Amino acid sequence: MSGCSTLMPPDEDPVLLKLNELERRLQTIERIVENQSLVQLTQQVDSLERRVDELQGRAETMQYSAEETADRQRQLYSDLDARIQSIERGVRSSGSVLESGTLPPGQLPVPGGSDRDNYQIAFELVKEERYDLAAKAFQQFLVAFPGSELADNAQYWLAESYYASKQFERALDDFAVVVNDYPRSRKVPDALLKMGYCNYNLKRWDAARRALTLVQTDYPETTAARLAGEYLKRMAADGT
């Protein structure tokens, strides 16, 4: 028919071409969106996996820490139990020593007890003025615990036990051990002072003055130095 437009082939129809182009663009966009979603999902999964690993590591650390804490608690309990048992043995043993006033030769006041347990019992005997028994206890302490940090004190109180019971010769020898064997001990000034006292009681005036003067010159800021000065004044007043 004239005046009527002729139908165009599909591949030349501009409308269809436009629709096809839009379809292709839409498909491209969909693929991009899908790929972006996949990337995001992958990133999220990776993040979650890292978080799981982190939490698992923390859980393992907490478990190890809990086990370590439990081990420490068991060890502390064991140590405390051992110390309590030692003290209980000491109380039973020292009770018999303090009550009976006897101490078999070579036996500690607290057999199997620590150096501190045995030292304390021996010192209690000094405070109770049971000097013979105290001397035995300190002698056996020094044999059993020669390397104890309390050895210098034990040696001093051994000498003091003899001094208090007026065994001045023995006391003098044992005070000298403090001075010679434990030169860094805080008991040295007191031991020197008592050496002066012992020599005075043994009527060794010159030796007494030498010991007392040595306390003043070597340990001037101590109580022992003050007492030595007072004793020297008394000796001067007595003409000894």
DANORGI-V105823 format. One record per residue. N is the residue number from 0. RES is the residue in three letters. PSI is psi in degrees with one decimal (none if undefined). NEAR is the number of other C-alpha atoms within 8 Angstrom. Layout:
n=(N N)
res=(RES RES)
psi=(PSI PSI)
near=(NEAR NEAR)
This chain:
n=(0 1 2 3 4 5 6 7 8 9 10 11 12 13 14 15 16 17 18 19 20 21 22 23 24 25 26 27 28 29 30 31 32 33 34 35 36 37 38 39 40 41 42 43 44 45 46 47 48 49 50 51 52 53 54 55 56 57 58 59 60 61 62 63 64 65 66 67 68 69 70 71 72 73 74 75 76 77 78 79 80 81 82 83 84 85 86 87 88 89 90 91 92 93 94 95 96 97 98 99 100 101 102 103 104 105 106 107 108 109 110 111 112 113 114 115 116 117 118 119 120 121 122 123 124 125 126 127 128 129 130 131 132 133 134 135 136 137 138 139 140 141 142 143 144 145 146 147 148 149 150 151 152 153 154 155 156 157 158 159 160 161 162 163 164 165 166 167 168 169 170 171 172 173 174 175 176 177 178 179 180 181 182 183 184 185 186 187 188 189 190 191 192 193 194 195 196 197 198 199 200 201 202 203 204 205 206 207 208 209 210 211 212 213 214 215 216 217 218 219 220 221 222 223 224 225 226 227 228 229 230 231 232 233 234 235 236 237 238 239)
res=(MET SER GLY CYS SER THR LEU MET PRO PRO ASP GLU ASP PRO VAL LEU LEU LYS LEU ASN GLU LEU GLU ARG ARG LEU GLN THR ILE GLU ARG ILE VAL GLU ASN GLN SER LEU VAL GLN LEU THR GLN GLN VAL ASP SER LEU GLU ARG ARG VAL ASP GLU LEU GLN GLY ARG ALA GLU THR MET GLN TYR SER ALA GLU GLU THR ALA ASP ARG GLN ARG GLN LEU TYR SER ASP LEU ASP ALA ARG ILE GLN SER ILE GLU ARG GLY VAL ARG SER SER GLY SER VAL LEU GLU SER GLY THR LEU PRO PRO GLY GLN LEU PRO VAL PRO GLY GLY SER ASP ARG ASP ASN TYR GLN ILE ALA PHE GLU LEU VAL LYS GLU GLU ARG TYR ASP LEU ALA ALA LYS ALA PHE GLN GLN PHE LEU VAL ALA PHE PRO GLY SER GLU LEU ALA ASP ASN ALA GLN TYR TRP LEU ALA GLU SER TYR TYR ALA SER LYS GLN PHE GLU ARG ALA LEU ASP ASP PHE ALA VAL VAL VAL ASN ASP TYR PRO ARG SER ARG LYS VAL PRO ASP ALA LEU LEU LYS MET GLY TYR CYS ASN TYR ASN LEU LYS ARG TRP ASP ALA ALA ARG ARG ALA LEU THR LEU VAL GLN THR ASP TYR PRO GLU THR THR ALA ALA ARG LEU ALA GLY GLU TYR LEU LYS ARG MET ALA ALA ASP GLY THR)
psi=(136.9 145.6 -12.0 138.0 147.5 139.3 135.6 150.8 151.8 -37.3 -1.5 -5.7 118.1 -30.9 -46.6 -38.8 -40.3 -41.3 -43.1 -40.9 -42.7 -38.8 -45.2 -43.0 -39.8 -43.7 -40.1 -46.4 -43.8 -41.9 -40.3 -45.2 -44.3 -43.4 -41.7 -40.6 -40.4 -41.4 -45.8 -43.1 -41.9 -42.9 -41.0 -41.8 -45.3 -42.6 -42.8 -39.7 -41.5 -40.8 -43.0 -45.0 -41.7 -45.8 -39.2 -41.3 -42.3 -41.3 -43.4 -40.5 -43.5 -38.7 -44.3 -43.4 -40.3 -41.9 -40.4 -42.4 -42.0 -40.4 -44.0 -40.6 -41.0 -41.0 -43.1 -41.9 -43.5 -43.8 -44.2 -41.6 -42.4 -41.5 -40.2 -43.1 -39.7 -44.0 -41.3 -41.7 -39.9 -41.0 -44.3 -45.9 -45.4 -30.9 -42.9 -37.0 -47.7 -33.9 -42.2 -25.2 21.2 151.6 106.1 145.3 133.1 -2.6 134.6 155.3 -34.4 82.2 129.9 -4.3 174.3 170.8 -39.3 -39.5 -47.6 -38.2 -44.0 -41.6 -43.4 -41.0 -34.7 -36.8 -37.2 -46.2 -30.5 3.4 33.4 72.8 -37.2 -46.0 -37.4 -42.4 -43.3 -43.5 -42.4 -35.3 -46.7 -30.3 -46.5 -29.3 -42.2 -32.6 61.4 -26.9 8.6 148.2 -10.4 3.5 -41.2 -40.5 -41.2 -41.8 -42.0 -46.5 -24.1 -49.4 -40.9 -35.3 -40.5 -41.2 -44.7 -28.6 15.1 27.7 73.0 -34.5 -46.2 -40.1 -43.0 -44.9 -41.2 -30.6 -35.8 -32.6 -40.2 -47.7 -42.5 -39.2 -20.6 61.8 -21.9 1.2 146.3 -10.9 -7.3 -48.7 -42.3 -37.7 -41.8 -42.1 -46.7 -28.4 -39.0 -43.4 -44.7 -46.9 -36.7 -46.3 -24.3 7.7 32.4 78.5 -45.7 -43.7 -37.2 -46.9 -40.1 -45.6 -43.9 -38.7 -37.2 -36.0 -44.3 -41.9 -38.6 -25.5 60.7 -24.7 15.8 161.5 -36.7 -38.7 -41.1 -44.0 -36.4 -41.3 -42.6 -39.2 -39.1 -38.6 -41.1 -40.5 -41.7 -40.5 -33.5 -12.0 22.8 none)
near=(3 3 4 5 4 4 4 6 6 7 6 8 9 6 6 10 11 8 8 8 8 8 8 8 8 8 8 8 8 8 8 8 8 8 8 8 8 8 8 8 8 8 8 8 8 8 8 8 8 8 8 8 8 8 8 8 8 8 8 8 8 8 8 8 8 8 8 8 8 8 8 8 8 8 8 8 8 8 8 8 8 8 8 8 8 11 10 8 11 15 9 8 11 11 9 9 11 9 6 6 8 7 11 5 4 5 8 10 13 14 9 5 11 8 10 7 11 15 12 8 11 13 10 8 13 12 7 6 6 9 12 9 11 14 14 9 13 14 9 11 14 11 7 6 9 8 5 7 5 9 11 11 8 12 14 13 12 14 15 10 14 15 13 8 8 6 9 12 8 10 15 14 9 12 16 11 10 16 11 7 6 10 8 5 8 5 10 12 12 8 13 15 15 10 13 14 9 14 14 11 8 8 6 9 9 6 10 14 10 9 12 16 11 10 15 13 7 6 11 9 5 8 6 12 15 10 9 13 11 8 9 11 8 8 9 8 7 6 5 6)
